[in-house]
Amino acid sequence: MSGRKLRAAVIGLGIGKSHAKGYLNSPDADLVAVCDMNQERLQQSADEWKVEGRYVDYHAMFKEADLDVVSVCVPNALHAEVSIAAMEAGCHVICEKPMAVSVGEAEQMVAAAKRTGKQLMVCYNYRYRTDSQWMRRIIQSGKLGQIYHASVSWHRETGIPGWGLFGSKQASGGGAFIDLGVHIIDLALWVMDFPEALTVSGSLRSLFGPVARKTWGRKPGQTVDQFDVDDGGVAFIRLANGVSMLLHVTWAEHTQPKEDSFRIEIQGTEGTVIQHVRHYGSNDTLRYFTEIEGESVTITPDIRFEGPQSHEALVRDLMSSLRQGQTPATSGEQGLATIHILEALYQSSEQGHEIALT
Ligand SMILES: NC(=O)c1ccc[n+]([C@@H]2O[C@H](COP(=O)([O-])OP(=O)(O)OC[C@H]3O[C@@H](n4cnc5c(N)ncnc54)[C@H](O)[C@@H]3O)[C@@H](O)[C@H]2O)c1
């Protein structure tokens, strides 16, 4: 990368605003264009950030805006199409999670990155939390001994997204599992250095969404236009080297009011580490259980959260990877590994039996 700043753009201005913040605060980038088919959103964001390039059509933006890097933050079913078009137009891409709604599409994205020589980064922003990085370091250091089990969950009490196209299988590819499950599957695989997934068994349900219950922003008596995706479920994944993974994900359930928390527990022969993040906070998120001199001990790591932790940190990672000619931490290949699991999980639930991946 030369000394000049990278010309960046964001497509889709919902969570895309967090990407924009990353570019706006980066010394290595200029946010030169934004794109959204919703004119009002487009105008509002572009005015706020004083961005001159404003587009409702991303093809026109790729043609005219002379871009180096693009964040793709549109609904899931468009991720592959827009990301591939961006790479073909000469841009590096940060694609929001899930990378794609099928293995076939995700493979096409990885192939496009290879063909064009562009970086394809999947937006797994929770990897950039200081506690996630500490957890990965302690596991990679070997202190937990032989890893044999991961138990991961995300629970929401009233957490069905009430905006956008999250309830549509066609637009989003699935519900709670493709929305929240994708993050925690990725986190668990990443801290364990991506052991191969061998089999997947899933049992998903859709009980609250179809009757408009437990939806964010819902008014009493409101009905839903469309809801044909999962709003919760469980899964069991067999990983290489005898490692097992249990998953429990909900957008909605009867539990502690306003509950919205994820939990990653990794067990090894020498210790267990747990990350429990409540309401996206950073307070008291880690536990480490081990034995010292024959005694069972509980350690509460009190680590310092400093600097950007989420989308902004991810944007910075891409910028520095490009500067140093390295592959960013959340590569397309790793994104593909999680899509393989999710596709099998949905298939398993529909067919009522375990699916082999190898
Ligand atoms: N990493 C995270 O933590 C996180 C959080 C929220 C959402 N997301 C992901 O981000 C994506 C968007 O989610 P959201 O909550 O921002 O949804 P959203 O519905 O609020 O925003 C999507 C935007 O894309 C625009 N859009 C749709 N099709 C378009 C097109 N063809 N061209 C231009 N603009 C188009 C819409 O007008 C809308 O403004 C999803 O894939 C979601 O999974 C990730």
The ligand as a Gaussian input file, in Angstrom:
#p B3LYP/6-31G(d) Opt

LIG

0 1
 N      -21.753000      -7.504000      13.219000
 C      -22.824000      -7.191000      13.904000
 O      -22.799000      -7.175000      15.125000
 C      -24.102000      -6.840000      13.177000
 C      -25.112000      -6.118000      13.820000
 C      -26.276000      -5.803000      13.109000
 C      -26.420000      -6.232000      11.791000
 N      -25.422000      -6.947000      11.194000
 C      -25.563000      -7.413000       9.793000
 O      -25.574000      -6.275000       8.944000
 C      -26.472000      -6.462000       7.852000
 C      -27.494000      -5.352000       7.835000
 O      -28.212000      -5.368000       9.060000
 P      -28.896000      -4.023000       9.633000
 O      -29.329000      -4.329000      11.003000
 O      -28.009000      -2.878000       9.394000
 O      -30.178000      -3.983000       8.677000
 P      -30.973000      -2.715000       8.201000
 O      -32.193000      -3.237000       7.527000
 O      -31.123000      -1.754000       9.328000
 O      -30.004000      -2.003000       7.128000
 C      -29.783000      -2.517000       5.862000
 C      -29.715000      -1.350000       4.894000
 O      -29.371000      -1.868000       3.600000
 C      -30.099000      -1.090000       2.625000
 N      -30.171000      -1.881000       1.390000
 C      -30.843000      -3.021000       1.171000
 N      -30.641000      -3.447000      -0.093000
 C      -29.813000      -2.554000      -0.684000
 C      -29.242000      -2.427000      -1.976000
 N      -29.469000      -3.341000      -2.922000
 N      -28.451000      -1.354000      -2.236000
 C      -28.227000      -0.423000      -1.289000
 N      -28.741000      -0.466000      -0.042000
 C      -29.524000      -1.535000       0.266000
 C      -31.457000      -0.863000       3.274000
 O      -32.136000       0.222000       2.689000
 C      -31.063000      -0.622000       4.725000
 O      -30.877000       0.762000       5.003000
 C      -27.066000      -7.866000       8.053000
 O      -26.356000      -8.775000       7.272000
 C      -26.859000      -8.156000       9.528000
 O      -26.695000      -9.539000       9.801000
 C      -24.291000      -7.243000      11.868000

